[in-house]
């Protein structure tokens, strides 16, 4: 095997990471296969809108960004007694059979170059296992990145009739000279009649390039909801995807972002209706200021066997600066006529009539604008079941608004 990302990453690197985690041979082989596939895999798709191509991650200098053997992080993993919240190394020791069944079952390790890179090099992660019939609230995972690069893996398994709400946070700790790279893969397995709400708050510093792929799969009557909130990073490419494989299964994908300075957000929400009587609701709201840029791609794919489908998509971006850029690319792919579906996307500035109304009530312009921006996020906030995620996101938005005063 001769594949190399750069001079210091090769088969020996992968074997060293796997050995440090005490992994079984089958998992090491999965890593090595991902490493070997790098030469043949493309980078994540580049979103194209009229006159513009967005976020070609092939242009990043991975030679300087990727340093897996010196990965360092602080991680808090908390959950109720009813659920198992384990580090990846603990899960390898205690639940190898469960890992072997589900690892890579939702996110194909070779989806693209960056998923294969993450599979080969991840050194930290969390496995959340909720047994049949158990209700587990307020599982929390906080990751503080203290190194040049960090590859993180999260696996959530909710068995039949189980439920769980989970918050995962990412932030940076120790200061470093130069740029960083964070990669996160998330797999959510939702059993029959099970419910999962997975919430993420990304608040990495503005030296960090951030790539994340979160995918969920549902069984019959299952529901998986995602909350994807992005505040930090220099550049983020985040994709949240649900495969509705069980009859009468559901998903909500809720996104929120706030960009300022020269931040760049490339966010996607995608759903595949693969079974009958399935329902999807995709809602994303974002604000950009200064010279920030954002693009959104939403995809609703209704399969040939997906009878009686309901699928809705709404994305709205609010621009607070004439120097910011925003675009959207919503898509409907309908292969079954027994479908009720809609999609919409808007990009605009604060409504002048709303501002006039509030100023006519003697509300200062700055206060009025901040109130309208906070109100703009209400449809997102109403969907967040984890109080800490909702409160922290609101606090970070208010901090951004105060900083522009």
Secondary structure by P-SEA (a helix, b strand, c coil): ccccccccccaaaaaaaaaaacccaaaaaaaaaaaaacccccccbbbbccccccccccccccccccccccccbbbbbbbccccccccaaaaaaccaaaaaacccccccccccaaaaaaaaccccbbbbbbccccccccbbbbbbbcccbbbbbbbbbbcccccbbbbbbbbbcccccbbbbbbbbbbbbbcccbbbbbbbbbbccccbbbbbbbbbbbcccbbbbbbbbbccccbbbbbbbbbccccccbbbbbbbbccccbbbbbbbbbbbbcccbbbbbbbbbbcccccccbbbbbbbbbcccccbbbbbbbbbbbbccccccbbbbbbbbbcccccccccbbbbbcccaaaaaaaaaacccaaaaaaaaaaaaaaaaaaacccaaaaaaaaaaaaaaaaaac
